[in-house]
Amino acid sequence: MTPDQWRAKVRGAVMKAGADAIEAAALTLNNGVKDMLNNRSSNKGNGGKGSPVGQPPANRTGTLRRSWTVGKVVTSGTKVSTKIGSNVKYAAIHEFGGMITVPAHTRTSAFGRKTKPYTMPAKWFGMPKRPYVAPAIKTTRAKMIKQATTVFAASFKRAMR
């Protein structure tokens, strides 16, 4: 094998191992986020109140937990990346808090009964942050590093055979 062939083989092995390691770390974090959301009980038993400020959101339907996914690992040149996240529109407001705007709208029912159409004015309210991703990163960081290191070593070894 020529030096150029050897370099190409090592480069390919590093890229493959890097992609496998990134995927392993992302899956570990994704599971950590889901565990963080799983550990919150339903808010149905407390009169529908949300979880305490600063705590992960209470679980009502499980939609937020189920929405967390890991994207396809992408390699470009010497870079390896993936995306992890949720497509639920309220995921970020729970994590970071912020203002919620409800635009003016027309209603045709109230309390389960049809009514004459009436307009509800716009309103704004603050949503306190209830982080669940940052705590998941904190609790899974060591596990992600260990998983990525183990997977990288095994994948590199396989690719170099």
C-alpha positions as CSV (number, residue, x, y, z in Angstrom):
1,M,0.0,0.0,0.0
2,T,1.4,3.4,-1.0
3,P,1.6,6.3,1.6
4,D,-1.2,8.0,-0.3
5,Q,-3.4,4.9,-0.2
6,W,-2.6,4.5,3.5
7,R,-3.5,8.2,4.2
8,A,-6.8,7.8,2.3
9,K,-7.6,4.6,4.3
10,V,-6.9,6.3,7.6
11,R,-8.9,9.4,6.6
12,G,-11.9,7.3,5.6
13,A,-11.6,5.3,8.8
14,V,-11.5,8.5,10.9
15,M,-14.6,9.9,9.1
16,K,-16.6,6.7,9.5
17,A,-15.6,6.4,13.1
18,G,-16.4,10.1,13.7
19,A,-19.8,9.7,12.1
20,D,-20.6,6.6,14.2
21,A,-19.4,8.4,17.4
22,I,-21.5,11.5,16.7
23,E,-24.6,9.4,16.2
24,A,-23.9,7.4,19.4
25,A,-23.5,10.6,21.4
26,A,-26.6,12.2,19.8
27,L,-28.7,9.1,20.6
28,T,-27.5,9.1,24.2
29,L,-28.5,12.8,24.6
30,N,-31.8,12.2,22.9
31,N,-32.5,9.4,25.4
32,G,-31.4,11.7,28.2
33,V,-33.9,14.4,27.1
34,K,-36.7,11.8,26.9
35,D,-35.8,10.5,30.3
36,M,-35.9,14.1,31.7
37,L,-39.4,14.5,30.3
38,N,-40.4,11.0,31.4
39,N,-39.5,11.8,35.0
40,R,-42.2,14.5,35.2
41,S,-45.6,13.3,36.3
42,S,-48.8,14.4,34.7
43,N,-50.2,17.7,35.8
44,K,-53.8,16.2,35.7
45,G,-53.6,15.4,39.4
46,N,-52.7,18.9,40.5
47,G,-55.7,20.7,38.9
48,G,-54.0,21.2,35.6
49,K,-51.3,23.5,36.9
50,G,-47.9,23.3,35.2
51,S,-44.8,22.1,36.8
52,P,-42.9,24.4,39.2
53,V,-40.9,27.2,37.6
54,G,-37.4,25.9,36.8
55,Q,-38.4,22.3,36.7
56,P,-39.0,20.3,33.5
57,P,-42.5,20.5,32.0
58,A,-45.1,18.2,33.4
59,N,-46.2,15.4,31.1
60,R,-49.8,15.8,29.8
61,T,-49.9,13.9,26.5
62,G,-46.3,12.8,25.8
63,T,-46.1,14.7,22.5
64,L,-43.1,16.8,23.5
65,R,-41.2,13.7,24.6
66,R,-42.1,11.7,21.5
67,S,-41.1,14.6,19.2
68,W,-37.4,14.5,20.1
69,T,-35.5,12.8,17.2
70,V,-31.9,12.5,15.9
71,G,-31.3,13.4,12.3
72,K,-29.2,11.7,9.7
73,V,-25.4,12.0,10.3
74,V,-23.9,14.2,7.6
75,T,-20.2,14.4,6.5
76,S,-18.9,17.3,4.6
77,G,-15.1,17.5,4.0
78,T,-13.6,16.9,7.4
79,K,-16.8,17.8,9.3
80,V,-19.3,15.4,10.8
81,S,-22.6,16.7,12.1
82,T,-26.2,15.7,13.0
83,K,-29.3,17.5,14.3
84,I,-31.2,16.6,17.4
85,G,-34.3,18.3,18.4
86,S,-38.1,18.6,18.5
87,N,-40.5,19.9,15.8
88,V,-43.1,20.8,18.4
89,K,-43.6,24.6,18.4
90,Y,-43.7,24.9,22.2
91,A,-40.5,23.0,22.8
92,A,-38.3,26.1,22.9
93,I,-40.6,28.2,25.0
94,H,-40.5,25.5,27.7
95,E,-36.7,25.4,27.6
96,F,-36.0,29.2,27.5
97,G,-39.3,30.8,28.6
98,G,-40.6,34.0,26.9
99,M,-43.7,35.8,25.9
100,I,-46.6,34.1,24.2
101,T,-48.9,36.1,22.0
102,V,-52.5,35.0,21.3
103,P,-53.8,37.0,18.4
104,A,-57.4,38.3,18.3
105,H,-59.8,35.7,17.0
106,T,-63.4,35.0,16.6
107,R,-65.2,32.3,18.6
108,T,-68.5,30.6,17.9
109,S,-68.9,28.6,21.1
110,A,-68.3,28.9,24.8
111,F,-68.3,26.2,27.5
112,G,-69.2,23.6,24.9
113,R,-72.2,25.4,23.5
114,K,-72.7,27.2,20.2
115,T,-73.0,31.0,20.6
116,K,-73.3,34.0,18.4
117,P,-69.8,34.7,16.9
118,Y,-67.8,37.0,19.2
119,T,-64.3,38.4,19.0
120,M,-61.7,37.7,21.6
121,P,-59.0,40.4,21.9
122,A,-55.3,39.7,21.5
123,K,-53.5,38.9,24.7
124,W,-49.9,38.3,25.9
125,F,-48.5,36.4,28.8
126,G,-45.1,35.3,30.1
127,M,-44.1,31.7,30.2
128,P,-41.5,30.9,32.7
129,K,-38.7,28.6,31.7
130,R,-38.9,25.0,32.5
131,P,-35.6,23.6,31.2
132,Y,-35.3,20.0,30.3
133,V,-32.6,20.0,27.6
134,A,-29.8,21.7,29.6
135,P,-30.3,19.4,32.6
136,A,-30.3,16.4,30.2
137,I,-27.0,17.6,28.7
138,K,-25.6,18.0,32.2
139,T,-26.7,14.6,33.4
140,T,-25.7,12.7,30.2
141,R,-22.4,14.5,29.3
142,A,-20.1,11.9,30.8
143,K,-22.1,9.1,29.3
144,M,-22.1,10.8,25.9
145,I,-18.3,11.2,25.9
146,K,-17.8,7.6,27.0
147,Q,-20.2,6.2,24.4
148,A,-18.7,8.3,21.6
149,T,-15.1,7.3,22.6
150,T,-16.0,3.6,22.7
151,V,-17.9,3.7,19.4
152,F,-15.2,5.7,17.7
153,A,-12.5,3.2,18.8
154,A,-14.5,0.2,17.7
155,S,-15.5,1.7,14.4
156,F,-12.0,2.9,13.6
157,K,-10.6,-0.5,14.4
158,R,-13.2,-2.2,12.1
159,A,-12.5,0.3,9.3
160,M,-8.7,-0.3,9.4
161,R,-8.9,-4.1,9.0
